[in-house]
């Protein structure tokens, strides 16, 4: 929730907001006060028609001192209201430090909510009153006023909420302690075993290299001997005699000629070069080496997740849209893992239990050779310091042997749904949004990238908004539209951010700067008078991920989910904008334009 959303419902009959904060944080850019309500600062008592603004947090220099906050409460008079914002997280809110002072000065808390800023996490509205005021429900609406019923409600909810919160806090503390101990034990185990595993892997590699080199040398010697025997005169004479003995009538008459020819060839080989008779051409020895080609080998900076492992055809195709995917086979797995140097060695359970595939029956106990090869690959990947992950998209009992391998992590659930596999007409716009936010393949890959510490695929969904606010009204509309989006922009690009009150965007983790955009996608919001629904960017990104287009927008004909030659661009790939190609030539230049309907039909 934004601070203005918490404050404005309680500004009825308020004409002045009194700033009583003592820290270095200015809350003025967060308020967006309506006309007729002024922001002032004085040391006088605060009475009816006024609202006091307070701030309290863990950083006194930024949020203010606790003593100053308690002193300001002494200025509250009946009829006055107040808003206090906290820099503490909601789970660690030290309300007990202010509770006695609030009660002593007849202040009743009316509504509390979480705030979505980096340094302001919660806020509460209170009022100074001589009688008990009706509380508000979960949506901030006042309940019917009844003195005794209100007191009973507050007392009952206090006891029950305290009971629930105590158990939840205890559980949270236990979980945090268990997580810290598990992380510490895992780190110690990794530190202790990594050097040993690496040394063992190096020894195994050296032994295998030496054995392979020796085998190749022996094969070369044998091939040379075979070639020498096949070219020897004794062998050829023996073949001629055997052929004549098997077929006396046909071959016996030609035997003297063949023997004479062999004798002449033998004498010709013995002559030095240049003696008048050309020497026989030397035999060409071919180097029958096998080279492994794969597309993960690159000298460019690695900006995508690299996955090597055992995957189904569908999963590999879906993952390839956002990652570099290499599928191993039982005979080339060791070389592929070494050459690709993946971020993650991934094994999908359904790829081992499917009806057909090179790894079918792995982990079931029915193919011990495949189990052994997979165990070797997992050990090799971990020996190289890579993350080995088992993706259990099926019942673990179908391949119990997989759970016995030393995985770094195990993910349960399906591998997600690529938006391109959905039907917008059948599934509907809401289904697309849900899949995009929670169940898409890109979201699943983000979990995998987090485990490996690799590039986050969700970075490809970052949007930069270009705007040109001219006055305070434009700033308020820009902040409201940006923070109101269900898919919030990552950055806002303006000509002169220093001269605008955009601190609320920065506090909400939205980067504000001038110059070129850095996000992969750019939305032009220069016209701030246009009404933009909160689903605008979400629907545009859903359409882009569904189509793979370079620009998404509207058409005068209200085309929906269709490729078009021209459109009004609302979301454009940054690289396309940087190319300098005019919008009317995008389609002719080979760029894909995808249209979505401006408004959904009622």
Backbone torsions as a table, in degrees:
resi	resn	phi	psi	omega
1	UNK	NA	144.5	174.7
2	UNK	-84.0	158.3	179.6
3	UNK	-64.7	-36.7	179.0
4	UNK	-65.9	-32.7	177.9
5	UNK	-68.4	-31.1	176.9
6	UNK	-77.7	-34.9	-173.1
7	UNK	-82.6	-46.8	-168.3
8	UNK	-60.1	-36.4	177.2
9	UNK	-62.0	-14.6	-177.8
10	UNK	-109.6	17.9	179.6
11	UNK	-96.5	8.5	176.9
12	UNK	-65.1	132.5	-178.2
13	UNK	64.4	13.2	175.5
14	UNK	-99.5	129.0	-179.7
15	UNK	-112.8	-12.1	-176.4
16	UNK	-147.4	133.3	173.6
17	UNK	-107.5	120.5	-176.4
18	UNK	-97.7	118.0	179.5
19	UNK	-82.2	109.5	179.3
20	UNK	-113.2	18.6	179.0
21	UNK	-74.0	149.8	-177.6
22	UNK	-117.7	-2.6	-178.5
23	UNK	-91.1	-176.7	-179.7
24	UNK	-82.4	-4.6	-179.1
25	UNK	-83.5	125.3	176.0
26	UNK	-95.0	122.8	-178.5
27	UNK	-93.1	-0.8	-177.9
28	UNK	-56.9	-45.2	-178.7
29	UNK	-66.3	-14.0	-177.6
30	UNK	-90.4	-15.6	-167.3
31	UNK	-85.0	-45.9	-177.5
32	UNK	52.0	57.7	-175.3
33	UNK	-66.0	142.7	178.5
34	UNK	-74.1	164.1	177.2
35	UNK	-58.6	140.2	-179.2
36	UNK	95.0	-8.0	177.9
37	UNK	-116.1	118.3	-176.4
38	UNK	-103.2	150.3	174.5
39	UNK	-100.7	119.0	-177.3
40	UNK	-127.3	175.0	178.1
41	UNK	-148.1	119.1	177.4
42	UNK	-152.9	173.0	-177.8
43	UNK	-108.8	12.9	-178.4
44	UNK	-84.1	164.5	175.2
45	UNK	-59.6	149.8	-178.8
46	UNK	-106.9	120.2	-176.0
47	UNK	-120.4	-153.1	-175.7
48	UNK	-64.6	138.9	-178.2
49	UNK	86.9	1.7	-179.6
50	UNK	-123.4	153.9	177.4
51	UNK	-131.2	125.5	-178.8
52	UNK	-90.9	136.2	-179.3
53	UNK	-107.6	121.1	-177.7
54	UNK	-125.2	158.3	178.2
55	UNK	-143.7	138.7	-177.6
56	UNK	-148.6	132.8	-178.2
57	UNK	-164.2	-177.8	-175.5
58	UNK	-74.0	-17.9	-179.7
59	UNK	-107.8	99.7	-177.1
60	UNK	-58.5	-34.9	-179.2
61	UNK	-66.3	-30.5	-178.4
62	UNK	-95.3	-48.6	-173.4
63	UNK	-94.3	-22.1	-176.4
64	UNK	110.3	163.5	-177.0
65	UNK	-89.9	148.5	179.7
66	UNK	-63.1	-39.8	-179.7
67	UNK	-62.4	-40.1	178.3
68	UNK	-64.6	-36.5	178.7
69	UNK	-65.7	-43.5	179.2
70	UNK	-67.0	-36.4	178.4
71	UNK	-65.9	-38.7	-179.7
72	UNK	-65.3	-30.9	178.9
73	UNK	-64.7	-24.2	179.0
74	UNK	-67.3	-17.1	-179.6
75	UNK	-86.3	-3.6	-178.3
76	UNK	-72.0	135.0	178.0
77	UNK	-124.5	156.2	-178.3
78	UNK	-53.5	135.5	-178.5
79	UNK	96.2	-15.9	179.6
80	UNK	-81.5	157.1	176.8
81	UNK	-123.0	166.7	-178.7
82	UNK	-149.6	155.6	174.7
83	UNK	-134.0	121.6	177.3
84	UNK	-117.2	129.6	178.7
85	UNK	-109.8	144.4	-173.7
86	UNK	-115.0	139.6	172.5
87	UNK	-90.0	-2.2	178.8
88	UNK	-85.6	146.2	171.2
89	UNK	-59.9	153.8	-175.8
90	UNK	-60.1	-33.3	-179.3
91	UNK	-74.5	-17.9	-178.9
92	UNK	-114.9	24.1	-175.4
93	UNK	-66.8	119.5	-178.3
94	UNK	-86.6	58.4	-176.5
95	UNK	-65.2	-22.4	-178.2
96	UNK	-65.4	-22.0	178.7
97	UNK	-73.8	-23.8	-178.5
98	UNK	-106.8	-12.4	-172.5
99	UNK	-62.0	-46.1	-178.9
100	UNK	-63.2	-40.1	179.7
101	UNK	-67.3	-38.6	177.3
102	UNK	-62.3	-44.2	179.7
103	UNK	-67.0	-40.5	-177.9
104	UNK	-63.6	-30.9	-178.6
105	UNK	-103.6	22.5	173.9
106	UNK	57.5	44.3	-180.0
107	UNK	-107.6	127.0	-180.0
108	UNK	-110.7	128.0	177.7
109	UNK	-76.1	124.7	-177.5
110	UNK	-96.4	-37.3	-174.9
111	UNK	-157.6	140.5	177.0
112	UNK	-134.7	146.2	-177.2
113	UNK	-155.5	161.1	175.9
114	UNK	-83.4	148.5	178.4
115	UNK	-116.3	143.1	-175.0
116	UNK	-96.9	52.7	178.6
117	UNK	-119.2	163.9	-177.1
118	UNK	-76.2	-27.5	-177.3
119	UNK	-122.3	0.8	173.7
120	UNK	-129.2	116.0	-170.1
121	UNK	-111.6	-16.2	-178.2
122	UNK	-156.4	160.9	177.8
123	UNK	-151.0	155.0	-179.2
124	UNK	-142.7	136.7	175.9
125	UNK	-101.8	133.0	180.0
126	UNK	-136.0	166.2	-178.8
127	UNK	-139.9	144.2	174.8
128	UNK	-90.4	121.4	-171.5
129	UNK	-144.7	154.0	175.9
130	UNK	-94.3	-10.6	178.6
131	UNK	-136.5	160.7	-175.9
132	UNK	-70.8	125.6	179.1
133	UNK	-92.8	151.2	177.7
134	UNK	-67.1	137.7	178.3
135	UNK	-74.7	178.1	178.5
136	UNK	-110.6	152.7	178.4
137	UNK	-81.6	-171.7	-176.7
138	UNK	-64.3	-21.7	-178.2
139	UNK	-97.3	6.8	177.6
140	UNK	85.8	9.8	-179.6
141	UNK	-93.5	136.3	-179.6
142	UNK	-68.2	141.2	177.4
143	UNK	-86.3	162.0	179.2
144	UNK	-57.2	139.4	-175.7
145	UNK	-82.4	125.8	173.9
146	UNK	-157.8	110.2	-170.0
147	UNK	-51.6	-56.3	-176.5
148	UNK	-68.3	-41.3	179.1
149	UNK	-64.5	-37.9	178.0
150	UNK	-63.9	-43.3	179.3
151	UNK	-63.6	-41.7	178.1
152	UNK	-63.4	-41.6	-179.7
153	UNK	-61.7	-46.4	-178.7
154	UNK	-63.8	-43.5	-179.0
155	UNK	-65.3	-45.1	-179.9
156	UNK	-63.7	-46.1	-178.7
157	UNK	-65.8	-33.3	179.0
158	UNK	-63.5	-46.2	-177.8
159	UNK	-65.8	-47.2	-177.4
160	UNK	-68.2	-42.7	179.9
161	UNK	-65.5	-37.3	178.2
162	UNK	-65.4	-39.7	178.5
163	UNK	-63.0	-47.3	-179.3
164	UNK	-65.9	-42.7	-176.7
165	UNK	-67.8	-34.0	178.5
166	UNK	-64.4	-44.2	179.1
167	UNK	-66.9	-38.2	179.0
168	UNK	-68.3	-39.2	178.2
169	UNK	-65.5	-40.1	177.8
170	UNK	-63.8	-41.7	178.8
171	UNK	-65.5	-39.4	178.9
172	UNK	-63.0	-42.4	178.8
173	UNK	-63.0	-43.1	179.1
174	UNK	-62.9	-43.0	-179.9
175	UNK	-65.9	-41.0	178.4
176	UNK	-64.1	-40.5	179.1
177	UNK	-65.8	-43.5	179.4
178	UNK	-64.3	-39.0	179.1
179	UNK	-65.4	-41.4	178.2
180	UNK	-63.7	-43.2	179.2
181	UNK	-65.6	-40.5	179.2
182	UNK	-65.0	-42.6	179.1
183	UNK	-64.6	-39.1	179.6
184	UNK	-66.7	-43.9	179.6
185	UNK	-65.1	-40.1	179.6
186	UNK	-65.7	-40.4	179.4
187	UNK	-64.5	-43.0	178.7
188	UNK	-63.2	-41.9	179.5
189	UNK	-63.3	-41.8	179.6
190	UNK	-65.2	-42.4	-178.9
191	UNK	-65.6	-39.8	-177.9
192	UNK	-72.2	-39.3	-173.6
193	UNK	-92.9	-14.4	-175.8
194	UNK	-65.7	-46.4	-178.5
195	UNK	-63.7	-40.5	-179.7
196	UNK	-66.4	-43.3	179.2
197	UNK	-65.7	-38.1	179.5
198	UNK	-66.1	-42.5	178.8
199	UNK	-64.0	-41.7	178.6
200	UNK	-64.1	-39.7	178.9
201	UNK	-65.3	-39.5	178.7
202	UNK	-64.9	-41.6	178.2
203	UNK	-62.6	-45.2	178.7
204	UNK	-61.2	-40.7	179.7
205	UNK	-64.0	-44.5	179.7
206	UNK	-62.4	-42.7	179.4
207	UNK	-63.3	-44.1	179.4
208	UNK	-65.1	-39.5	178.7
209	UNK	-62.4	-44.6	179.3
210	UNK	-63.9	-42.4	179.1
211	UNK	-64.5	-40.1	179.0
212	UNK	-66.1	-40.9	179.1
213	UNK	-63.2	-43.5	178.2
214	UNK	-63.1	-40.4	179.2
215	UNK	-64.0	-40.9	178.7
216	UNK	-65.4	-38.1	178.6
217	UNK	-64.8	-42.9	178.5
218	UNK	-64.5	-39.4	177.5
219	UNK	-63.5	-40.0	177.9
220	UNK	-62.8	-40.9	178.2
221	UNK	-63.7	-44.2	-179.8
222	UNK	-64.2	-40.4	178.8
223	UNK	-63.7	-38.9	178.3
224	UNK	-64.5	-41.8	178.8
225	UNK	-64.3	-42.0	179.2
226	UNK	-63.6	-43.7	178.8
227	UNK	-62.8	-38.1	179.9
228	UNK	-67.4	-41.0	179.3
229	UNK	-66.5	-43.0	-179.1
230	UNK	-64.4	-29.0	179.9
231	UNK	-93.1	1.0	-177.8
232	UNK	-74.8	148.8	-180.0
233	UNK	-68.6	-35.2	-179.3
234	UNK	-60.7	-44.4	180.0
235	UNK	-65.1	-40.7	-178.2
236	UNK	-69.4	-37.1	175.3
237	UNK	-64.0	-43.4	179.0
238	UNK	-61.1	-40.2	178.1
239	UNK	-63.4	-41.0	179.4
240	UNK	-64.3	-41.8	179.3
241	UNK	-66.0	-40.5	179.5
242	UNK	-64.8	-41.7	179.2
243	UNK	-63.6	-39.4	179.1
244	UNK	-67.9	-35.8	179.8
245	UNK	-69.3	-35.1	-178.8
246	UNK	-73.7	-31.2	-177.2
247	UNK	-134.1	75.9	-173.4
248	UNK	-62.2	-39.0	-175.0
249	UNK	-66.6	-42.6	-175.3
250	UNK	-89.1	-41.9	-169.8
251	UNK	-94.6	-22.2	-175.9
252	UNK	-63.9	-37.0	-178.8
253	UNK	-67.4	-29.1	-177.2
254	UNK	-91.4	-5.2	-175.0
255	UNK	-61.7	-44.7	-180.0
256	UNK	-59.5	-39.7	179.4
257	UNK	-63.5	-41.6	180.0
258	UNK	-64.9	-42.6	-179.9
259	UNK	-64.8	-39.0	178.5
260	UNK	-65.3	-38.6	177.8
261	UNK	-63.4	-41.8	178.0
262	UNK	-62.3	-38.5	-179.9
263	UNK	-64.8	-41.9	179.1
264	UNK	-65.2	-40.2	178.8
265	UNK	-63.5	-37.9	-179.5
266	UNK	-66.3	-40.7	178.2
267	UNK	-67.8	-36.0	-180.0
268	UNK	-65.5	-37.8	178.8
269	UNK	-65.4	-29.3	-177.4
270	UNK	-80.9	-14.4	-179.2
271	UNK	-76.2	145.7	176.5
272	UNK	-71.9	157.4	179.1
273	UNK	-66.1	142.5	178.8
274	UNK	85.1	9.5	-178.1
275	UNK	-88.7	6.3	178.5
276	UNK	109.9	-27.4	177.4
277	UNK	-110.5	122.8	-177.7
278	UNK	-65.3	138.2	177.6
279	UNK	-75.2	154.8	179.3
280	UNK	-65.9	144.7	179.7
281	UNK	-65.8	133.4	179.8
282	UNK	-64.8	148.2	179.1
283	UNK	-71.4	138.9	-179.9
284	UNK	-90.0	124.9	178.0
285	UNK	-98.5	118.6	-179.5
286	UNK	-85.2	141.5	178.2
287	UNK	-91.3	95.0	-175.2
288	UNK	-86.1	67.6	176.7
289	UNK	-99.8	149.1	-179.8
290	UNK	-104.4	129.5	179.0
291	UNK	-112.6	138.2	-179.0
292	UNK	-97.3	123.6	177.9
293	UNK	-107.2	136.1	178.9
294	UNK	-152.9	153.4	-173.9
295	UNK	-92.0	3.9	178.9
296	UNK	-84.4	-13.2	-179.5
297	UNK	-78.7	120.2	-177.0
298	UNK	-153.0	148.5	176.9
299	UNK	-99.0	-0.3	179.6
300	UNK	-80.0	161.5	176.6
301	UNK	-60.3	140.4	-177.5
302	UNK	-82.9	108.6	-179.8
303	UNK	-117.3	8.3	177.4
304	UNK	-131.8	153.4	176.4
305	UNK	-65.3	131.1	179.3
306	UNK	-108.0	120.1	-176.2
307	UNK	-119.2	130.4	171.4
308	UNK	-127.3	135.5	-180.0
309	UNK	167.1	-160.3	-176.5
310	UNK	-105.4	109.3	-175.1
311	UNK	-134.4	156.2	173.4
312	UNK	-77.1	165.1	-180.0
313	UNK	-60.0	-43.8	-177.1
314	UNK	-67.0	-46.2	-179.1
315	UNK	-63.6	-42.1	178.8
316	UNK	-61.7	-40.0	179.5
317	UNK	-67.6	-40.7	179.9
318	UNK	-69.6	-41.1	179.9
319	UNK	-67.6	-30.2	-175.6
320	UNK	-64.7	-16.4	178.4
321	UNK	-70.8	-24.3	-176.1
322	UNK	-128.3	0.5	-177.3
323	UNK	-148.3	163.6	172.9
324	UNK	-90.2	117.4	-171.5
325	UNK	-115.9	128.7	174.2
326	UNK	-127.9	123.9	-177.9
327	UNK	-98.3	128.6	-178.1
328	UNK	-89.5	151.2	172.2
329	UNK	-114.9	160.2	-177.2
330	UNK	-57.9	-28.6	-175.1
331	UNK	-92.1	-17.3	-176.4
332	UNK	-122.1	11.6	-173.6
333	UNK	-62.0	-45.6	-175.5
334	UNK	-63.4	-43.9	-179.8
335	UNK	-68.3	-37.4	-178.8
336	UNK	-67.6	-42.6	178.2
337	UNK	-62.1	-39.8	-179.0
338	UNK	-69.0	-41.7	-174.8
339	UNK	-78.1	-37.5	-176.7
340	UNK	-78.5	-25.7	-178.9
341	UNK	48.6	63.2	-170.8
342	UNK	-74.8	160.3	169.9
343	UNK	-73.8	-36.0	-176.8
344	UNK	-136.5	132.9	166.4
345	UNK	-98.8	110.4	-169.4
346	UNK	-113.0	134.0	175.5
347	UNK	-122.8	121.3	179.2
348	UNK	-96.2	127.2	-174.4
349	UNK	-61.0	-41.1	-177.8
350	UNK	-66.0	-22.6	175.8
351	UNK	-73.2	-17.5	178.7
352	UNK	-98.3	-11.5	-178.3
353	UNK	-118.3	4.8	180.0
354	UNK	-69.8	172.4	-177.3
355	UNK	-71.8	-37.2	-177.1
356	UNK	-139.9	139.3	179.6
357	UNK	160.9	160.1	-177.6
358	UNK	-66.9	-21.6	-178.1
359	UNK	-109.6	15.3	179.6
360	UNK	-59.9	138.5	-179.8
361	UNK	80.5	2.2	176.1
362	UNK	-66.8	134.0	179.5
363	UNK	85.0	-5.0	179.8
364	UNK	-91.8	-11.1	-176.5
365	UNK	88.3	-3.9	-179.0
366	UNK	-94.0	-7.9	179.3
367	UNK	-136.6	76.1	-176.0
368	UNK	-61.7	-29.0	178.2
369	UNK	-66.6	-38.7	176.7
370	UNK	-68.1	-39.3	176.9
371	UNK	-60.0	-42.7	-179.3
372	UNK	-65.2	-43.5	-179.5
373	UNK	-64.9	-40.2	178.8
374	UNK	-67.2	-39.6	176.9
375	UNK	-61.3	-38.5	177.6
376	UNK	-64.7	-39.4	-179.5
377	UNK	-68.2	-40.7	177.6
378	UNK	-62.7	-44.6	177.9
379	UNK	-63.2	-38.8	179.0
380	UNK	-65.4	-44.2	-179.6
381	UNK	-62.8	-43.5	179.3
382	UNK	-68.9	-33.9	176.9
383	UNK	-65.0	-28.7	176.9
384	UNK	-83.9	2.3	179.6
385	UNK	83.2	15.9	-179.6
386	UNK	-95.6	157.1	-177.8
387	UNK	-84.8	124.1	177.3
388	UNK	-101.4	122.5	-173.3
389	UNK	-127.1	134.9	171.6
390	UNK	-102.9	123.4	178.1
391	UNK	-102.7	103.4	-177.5
392	UNK	-89.0	89.0	176.1
393	UNK	-96.4	26.0	177.3
394	UNK	-159.1	176.8	179.9
395	UNK	-63.9	134.6	-178.7
396	UNK	-63.6	-25.0	-178.8
397	UNK	-69.7	-17.4	-179.8
398	UNK	-72.8	-22.8	176.1
399	UNK	-145.5	71.5	-173.8
400	UNK	-63.1	-24.7	-178.7
401	UNK	-66.5	-24.5	-179.9
402	UNK	-66.4	-35.5	-178.2
403	UNK	-68.4	-15.6	-178.8
404	UNK	-83.6	-11.2	-178.6
405	UNK	-78.5	155.2	-175.2
406	UNK	-81.3	76.9	-179.6
407	UNK	-78.0	147.7	171.3
408	UNK	-78.3	-28.9	179.6
409	UNK	-157.9	153.5	177.6
410	UNK	-128.6	124.5	177.7
411	UNK	-108.0	130.1	178.7
412	UNK	-106.9	141.1	-179.8
413	UNK	119.8	175.4	-179.2
414	UNK	-77.2	169.6	-178.1
415	UNK	-90.0	13.6	176.0
416	UNK	89.1	173.5	-178.8
417	UNK	-122.4	126.0	174.5
418	UNK	-72.9	133.8	-177.5
419	UNK	-60.3	-27.5	179.7
420	UNK	-66.1	-17.7	-179.7
421	UNK	-87.9	-4.1	179.7
422	UNK	-91.8	160.7	176.6
423	UNK	-112.1	110.6	-176.6
424	UNK	-58.7	-31.1	-178.9
425	UNK	-73.0	-47.0	-177.5
426	UNK	-75.0	-46.7	-175.0
427	UNK	-78.3	-30.4	178.3
428	UNK	87.3	162.1	-176.4
429	UNK	-67.4	-36.8	-179.8
430	UNK	-65.6	-37.4	178.3
431	UNK	-64.9	-40.8	177.4
432	UNK	-60.9	-43.1	-179.7
433	UNK	-63.8	-43.8	-178.7
434	UNK	-63.6	-44.4	179.3
435	UNK	-64.3	-42.8	-179.5
436	UNK	-58.8	-42.8	-174.3
437	UNK	-83.2	-31.3	-169.3
438	UNK	-125.6	-36.3	-167.8
439	UNK	-119.4	13.1	-178.1
440	UNK	-78.9	160.9	177.5
441	UNK	-60.4	-36.2	-179.7
442	UNK	-65.1	-36.9	177.1
443	UNK	-66.3	-40.6	177.6
444	UNK	-64.3	-40.6	179.0
445	UNK	-65.2	-30.9	177.8
446	UNK	-63.3	-37.2	175.6
447	UNK	-63.8	-40.3	-180.0
448	UNK	-67.2	-42.1	179.7
449	UNK	-65.4	-34.3	178.1
450	UNK	-65.1	-37.9	178.1
451	UNK	-64.7	-36.8	-175.9
452	UNK	-92.0	-7.2	-176.0
453	UNK	67.9	32.0	-177.2
454	UNK	-101.3	-179.2	179.8
455	UNK	-61.6	134.9	-176.6
456	UNK	-80.5	120.2	178.1
457	UNK	-62.1	-24.0	-179.9
458	UNK	-70.1	-12.4	174.9
459	UNK	-62.1	-23.1	178.3
460	UNK	-71.1	-8.7	177.6
461	UNK	-97.4	3.4	-178.7
462	UNK	-69.7	137.5	-176.3
463	UNK	-123.3	136.5	173.2
464	UNK	-106.8	133.1	179.1
465	UNK	-104.9	125.7	174.9
466	UNK	-98.1	125.0	-176.6
467	UNK	-139.7	163.2	178.9
468	UNK	-139.7	68.5	179.2
469	UNK	-67.9	140.2	-176.7
470	UNK	-108.0	-27.2	-177.2
471	UNK	-146.1	-175.3	-177.6
472	UNK	-63.2	-33.0	178.9
473	UNK	-66.0	-43.6	177.3
474	UNK	-63.8	-38.9	178.8
475	UNK	-62.2	-44.6	-179.8
476	UNK	-62.9	-40.7	179.0
477	UNK	-67.5	-40.4	179.4
478	UNK	-63.0	-46.8	-179.6
479	UNK	-63.0	-42.3	-179.3
480	UNK	-64.4	-41.9	-178.3
481	UNK	-71.3	-38.0	-179.7
482	UNK	-68.5	-50.4	-176.9
483	UNK	-75.0	-14.7	178.4
484	UNK	-87.2	-9.0	-178.8
485	UNK	-70.0	136.5	176.2
486	UNK	-65.9	-31.6	169.5
487	UNK	-109.6	99.2	-171.3
488	UNK	-74.2	135.5	175.9
489	UNK	-61.0	152.4	179.6
490	UNK	-86.7	-26.6	-178.2
491	UNK	-151.3	154.6	175.9
492	UNK	-124.3	126.2	-177.6
493	UNK	-107.6	119.3	177.9
494	UNK	-129.4	164.2	-176.1
495	UNK	-69.5	-43.6	-176.4
496	UNK	-139.5	85.3	-178.0
497	UNK	-66.7	-23.2	-177.3
498	UNK	-66.7	-28.6	-177.5
499	UNK	-92.1	9.2	-177.2
500	UNK	-122.3	149.7	179.5
501	UNK	-88.2	76.2	-178.4
502	UNK	-111.0	25.2	-178.8
503	UNK	-63.0	-30.2	-178.8
504	UNK	-65.3	-34.9	177.0
505	UNK	-65.7	-44.5	178.7
506	UNK	-61.9	-40.8	179.4
507	UNK	-66.2	-23.9	178.5
508	UNK	-92.6	19.0	176.9
509	UNK	68.6	25.7	173.6
510	UNK	-102.3	121.6	-178.6
511	UNK	-74.0	131.1	178.5
512	UNK	-117.7	124.8	-178.7
513	UNK	-159.1	172.3	174.4
514	UNK	-109.1	171.5	-180.0
515	UNK	93.2	-165.5	-177.2
516	UNK	-71.2	151.1	177.0
517	UNK	-73.4	152.4	178.2
518	UNK	-113.1	-15.4	-180.0
519	UNK	-73.3	155.3	-179.5
520	UNK	-65.0	-23.9	-176.6
521	UNK	-125.2	147.8	-176.4
522	UNK	-130.1	133.5	175.1
523	UNK	-118.9	132.2	-178.1
524	UNK	-93.1	109.4	177.6
525	UNK	-115.7	39.8	-178.3
526	UNK	-62.0	-39.6	178.7
527	UNK	-85.2	98.7	-177.9
528	UNK	-82.8	-3.3	175.3
529	UNK	-81.9	-10.7	-179.4
530	UNK	-75.3	138.9	178.9
531	UNK	-84.1	120.1	-178.2
532	UNK	-116.7	120.1	179.2
533	UNK	-68.4	160.0	-177.9
534	UNK	-70.2	-12.1	178.5
535	UNK	-96.9	6.5	-172.5
536	UNK	-59.4	-59.9	-177.2
537	UNK	-65.6	-34.3	178.8
538	UNK	-62.6	-45.7	-179.9
539	UNK	-68.2	-36.9	179.2
540	UNK	-65.3	-42.8	179.3
541	UNK	-69.7	-34.5	175.0
542	UNK	-61.0	-44.6	179.4
543	UNK	-65.1	-39.3	179.9
544	UNK	-66.0	-45.5	-178.7
545	UNK	-68.3	-28.0	176.3
546	UNK	-70.7	-40.2	-171.6
547	UNK	-100.1	-25.4	-172.5
548	UNK	72.5	23.7	-175.7
549	UNK	-75.5	164.8	177.8
550	UNK	-94.1	-18.2	178.0
551	UNK	-150.8	140.8	-179.1
552	UNK	-128.7	139.2	179.9
553	UNK	-171.9	-162.6	-178.1
554	UNK	-107.3	159.7	173.7
555	UNK	-126.5	155.6	178.3
556	UNK	-60.2	-27.2	-179.7
557	UNK	-84.2	3.6	179.3
558	UNK	58.3	42.1	175.3
559	UNK	-64.1	143.5	-177.4
560	UNK	-130.2	122.1	179.0
561	UNK	53.3	60.5	179.2
562	UNK	-149.0	144.1	174.0
563	UNK	-77.0	135.4	-175.4
564	UNK	-134.0	158.2	178.6
565	UNK	-78.0	-29.7	179.3
566	UNK	-141.3	153.9	177.5
567	UNK	-163.1	170.4	170.7
568	UNK	-89.7	107.1	-172.6
569	UNK	-71.4	130.5	174.9
570	UNK	-112.3	-26.4	178.1
571	UNK	-141.0	120.7	-172.5
572	UNK	-129.8	142.1	174.9
573	UNK	-64.7	132.9	-175.1
574	UNK	-60.8	-39.7	179.6
575	UNK	-61.7	-31.6	177.2
576	UNK	-69.4	-41.4	176.9
577	UNK	-65.2	-40.4	-179.0
578	UNK	-67.8	-21.2	-179.1
579	UNK	-69.6	-20.1	179.2
580	UNK	81.7	2.7	178.8
581	UNK	-69.9	129.0	179.2
582	UNK	-64.2	148.5	-177.0
583	UNK	-57.7	-33.5	-178.2
584	UNK	-72.5	-8.6	178.9
585	UNK	-109.4	5.2	-177.8
586	UNK	-61.2	-46.6	-176.8
587	UNK	-66.3	-40.9	-179.8
588	UNK	-67.5	-24.8	178.6
589	UNK	-83.5	1.6	176.7
590	UNK	96.0	6.5	179.0
591	UNK	-84.9	145.3	-176.0
592	UNK	-93.4	128.9	-179.7
593	UNK	-114.8	130.4	-174.6
594	UNK	-126.3	130.9	-175.5
595	UNK	-103.2	140.1	171.7
596	UNK	-126.1	154.6	-178.0
597	UNK	-70.5	139.4	-178.6
598	UNK	-65.7	-42.6	-179.6
599	UNK	-134.0	142.8	178.4
600	UNK	-75.6	143.2	179.0
601	UNK	-67.2	145.6	-180.0
602	UNK	-76.5	NA	NA
